Amino acid sequence: MTTTVPVQRTVLERFPGGRPRGSWPVDEYAAAQCDQSIAARVVMDLSSDQFPVVTDTPTR
């Protein structure tokens, strides 16, 4: 039997899904967070049509 522990994620920022093609501020924001040693990644929230940038590590 395997026990799973839920991961608490922190949303750092949210970006709308309807951005013009070729404009990727969400990716730039996530990359900037990674440059500051914050393990950030982009996910898709289908219900709100947004791209949250999340981290599984605690932030200050």
C-alpha positions as CSV (number, residue, x, y, z in Angstrom):
1,M,0.0,0.0,0.0
2,T,1.3,3.4,-1.0
3,T,0.5,6.6,0.9
4,T,0.5,9.9,-0.9
5,V,0.9,13.2,0.7
6,P,-0.8,16.1,-0.9
7,V,1.6,18.8,-2.2
8,Q,0.8,22.3,-1.2
9,R,1.4,24.6,-4.1
10,T,1.8,28.4,-4.0
11,V,0.5,30.5,-6.9
12,L,3.0,33.2,-7.6
13,E,1.1,34.9,-10.4
14,R,-1.7,34.4,-12.9
15,F,-1.8,35.3,-16.5
16,P,-4.9,35.2,-18.9
17,G,-5.1,32.5,-21.4
18,G,-6.1,34.8,-24.3
19,R,-2.8,36.4,-25.0
20,P,-1.8,37.2,-28.6
21,R,0.3,34.6,-30.4
22,G,4.0,35.1,-29.9
23,S,3.6,36.9,-26.5
24,W,4.6,34.7,-23.6
25,P,4.9,36.8,-20.5
26,V,3.9,33.8,-18.3
27,D,7.0,31.8,-19.6
28,E,9.2,34.8,-19.1
29,Y,7.9,35.3,-15.5
30,A,8.5,31.6,-14.7
31,A,12.0,31.8,-16.1
32,A,12.8,34.9,-14.0
33,Q,11.6,33.1,-10.9
34,C,13.8,30.1,-11.8
35,D,16.7,32.5,-12.2
36,Q,16.1,33.6,-8.6
37,S,16.3,29.9,-7.4
38,I,12.5,29.5,-7.1
39,A,11.3,26.3,-8.7
40,A,8.4,27.8,-10.7
41,R,6.4,26.1,-13.4
42,V,3.5,27.1,-15.6
43,V,0.2,25.1,-15.4
44,M,-3.1,25.6,-17.1
45,D,-6.3,26.2,-15.2
46,L,-9.0,25.2,-17.7
47,S,-11.9,26.3,-15.6
48,S,-10.7,30.0,-15.5
49,D,-8.8,30.0,-18.8
50,Q,-5.6,31.2,-17.0
51,F,-2.0,30.2,-16.7
52,P,-0.9,30.2,-13.1
53,V,2.8,30.1,-12.3
54,V,3.1,27.8,-9.3
55,T,5.9,26.5,-7.0
56,D,5.9,23.5,-4.7
57,T,8.5,25.1,-2.4
58,P,7.6,27.5,0.4
59,T,8.1,31.2,-0.5
60,R,8.7,34.1,1.8
